[in-house]
């Protein structure tokens, strides 16, 4: 015969929103740190822009992969949550974050990699008006835009989750 589990040890039915909010805040913090600190430091400290670009290019997939994971967690948590604004924000926002980070990771970064392989020289060695350099600039802008939009959606979700958590407090 099993002893009943004390109420203090039972998981709360409302755990998805706080857990989602914490994980989402961690990802947003990492993405902000990467965008504001790491990229700028790489371009300021490393001896060439090519090396800095290589460093940033090696770390971006991890940021996009974790974005997809966080988005999936938001969707899963939403499916476990009761109806309301927090569920709607987590579900729709989670899907959007997964889509944006997946497109950035598997489409945009792949195109950048193919473009780099076809370049006759480093990006900085190409003339400003060179079509390859312009294409690289457009892909870079799309990558930054996808990450920025995913982060903005994440911030909105975090605000909605925080508001929903504050409504639960007596």
SELO-512753 format. One line per 10 residues: number of its first residue (from 1); their letters; for each residue x, y, z of C-alpha. Coordinates in Angstrom, 2 decimals. Example, Ala and Ser with C-alpha at 12.3 -4.5 7.8 and 13.67 -1.06 7.14 Angstrom:
1> AS> 12.30,-4.50,7.80  13.67,-1.06,7.14
***
This chain:
1> XXXXXXXXXX> 0.00,0.00,0.00  1.33,3.43,-0.96  1.33,6.28,1.48  -0.43,9.40,0.18  1.86,12.17,-1.06  1.69,15.26,1.16  0.22,18.30,-0.56  3.46,20.24,-0.03  5.31,17.70,-2.19  2.76,17.52,-5.01
11> XXXXXXXXXX> 3.64,19.48,-8.13  1.50,22.53,-8.57  -1.00,22.45,-11.41  0.19,25.92,-12.35  3.85,25.03,-12.96  4.00,25.50,-16.76  3.81,29.32,-16.72  6.57,29.95,-14.14  8.89,27.35,-15.66  8.27,28.72,-19.15
21> XXXXXXXXXX> 8.88,32.27,-17.96  12.20,31.34,-16.33  13.47,29.40,-19.37  12.30,32.11,-21.74  13.99,34.82,-19.68  17.23,32.82,-19.71  17.12,32.51,-23.52  16.30,36.18,-24.00  19.18,37.08,-21.68  21.58,34.83,-23.59
31> XXXXXXXXXX> 20.41,36.26,-26.93  20.79,39.83,-25.67  24.24,39.09,-24.27  25.29,37.49,-27.53  23.90,40.34,-29.64  25.14,43.23,-27.54  28.34,41.93,-25.96  29.80,38.91,-27.74  29.42,40.11,-31.33  30.75,43.59,-30.60
41> XXXXXXXXXX> 33.65,42.20,-28.59  34.54,39.73,-31.33  34.72,42.47,-33.96  36.61,44.80,-31.60  39.20,42.34,-30.29  39.94,39.79,-32.99  42.60,40.76,-35.55  40.30,40.52,-38.57  36.63,40.87,-39.36  36.84,37.47,-41.05
51> XXXXXXXXXX> 37.85,35.80,-37.77  35.17,37.70,-35.86  32.57,36.63,-38.42  33.75,33.03,-38.12  33.40,33.16,-34.32  29.93,34.65,-34.51  28.97,32.18,-37.23  30.05,29.26,-35.05  28.03,30.41,-32.04  24.82,31.49,-33.79
61> XXXXXXXXXX> 23.57,27.93,-34.43  23.59,27.25,-30.69  21.52,30.36,-30.06  19.05,29.39,-32.79  18.89,25.77,-31.58  18.11,26.88,-28.02  15.50,29.27,-29.42  13.80,26.34,-31.13  13.95,24.36,-27.89  12.50,27.21,-25.82
71> XXXXXXXXXX> 9.76,27.74,-28.40  8.88,24.05,-28.24  8.82,24.20,-24.43  6.47,27.18,-24.62  4.14,25.25,-26.92  4.24,22.19,-24.66  3.63,24.26,-21.54  0.72,26.02,-23.25  -0.89,22.69,-24.03  -0.70,21.82,-20.31
81> XXXXXXXXXX> -2.11,25.18,-19.19  -5.69,26.32,-18.74  -7.21,28.60,-21.36  -6.33,32.26,-21.09  -3.97,34.94,-22.29  -0.87,33.15,-21.00  -1.77,29.99,-22.87  -2.54,31.87,-26.08  0.69,33.90,-25.85  2.79,30.83,-25.08
91> XXXXXXXXXX> 1.23,28.76,-27.83  1.28,31.32,-30.64  4.52,32.93,-29.53  6.22,29.57,-29.06  5.28,28.54,-32.60  6.56,31.86,-33.93  9.87,31.53,-32.05  10.36,27.98,-33.33  9.59,29.09,-36.89  11.84,32.17,-36.82
101> XXXXXXXXXX> 14.81,30.43,-35.23  14.41,27.38,-37.51  14.33,29.57,-40.62  17.37,31.49,-39.40  19.23,28.29,-38.51  18.40,26.04,-41.43  17.68,28.46,-44.28  19.51,31.73,-43.71  22.69,30.33,-42.12  22.83,27.62,-44.81
111> XXXXXXXXXX> 22.63,30.27,-47.54  25.34,32.31,-45.83  27.57,29.22,-45.65  27.02,28.46,-49.35  27.69,32.09,-50.24  30.94,32.10,-48.24  32.12,29.00,-50.12  31.50,30.71,-53.45  33.32,33.93,-52.51  36.59,34.57,-54.32
121> XXXXXXXXXX> 37.90,36.44,-51.25  36.82,37.45,-47.75  33.69,39.57,-47.56  35.70,42.67,-46.61  37.95,42.27,-49.66  34.98,42.51,-52.03  33.98,45.92,-53.36  30.98,47.51,-51.66  28.85,47.22,-54.80  29.74,43.57,-55.44
131> XXXXXXXXXX> 26.58,41.45,-55.82  28.00,38.73,-53.55  28.76,41.25,-50.83  25.27,42.74,-51.17  23.72,39.25,-50.99  25.73,38.56,-47.85  24.52,41.83,-46.34  20.91,40.96,-47.10  21.25,37.50,-45.56  22.96,38.98,-42.51
141> XXXXXXXXXX> 20.11,41.47,-42.13  17.57,38.65,-42.41  19.41,36.66,-39.72  19.53,39.66,-37.38  15.87,40.39,-38.12  14.77,36.82,-37.40  16.63,36.76,-34.09  15.42,40.24,-33.16  11.81,39.39,-33.93  12.04,36.10,-32.00
151> XXXXXXXXXX> 13.47,38.02,-29.03  10.72,40.65,-29.24  8.06,37.94,-29.31  9.81,36.31,-26.35  9.72,39.57,-24.40  5.99,39.95,-25.10  5.35,36.38,-23.96  7.44,36.97,-20.82  5.38,40.06,-19.98  2.11,38.16,-20.49
161> XXXXXXXXXX> 3.36,35.25,-18.37  4.56,37.59,-15.63  1.20,39.36,-15.63  -0.68,36.06,-15.46  1.52,34.94,-12.55  0.88,38.19,-10.70  -2.87,37.64,-11.03  -2.55,34.29,-9.23  -1.07,35.83,-6.10  -3.53,36.55,-3.25
***
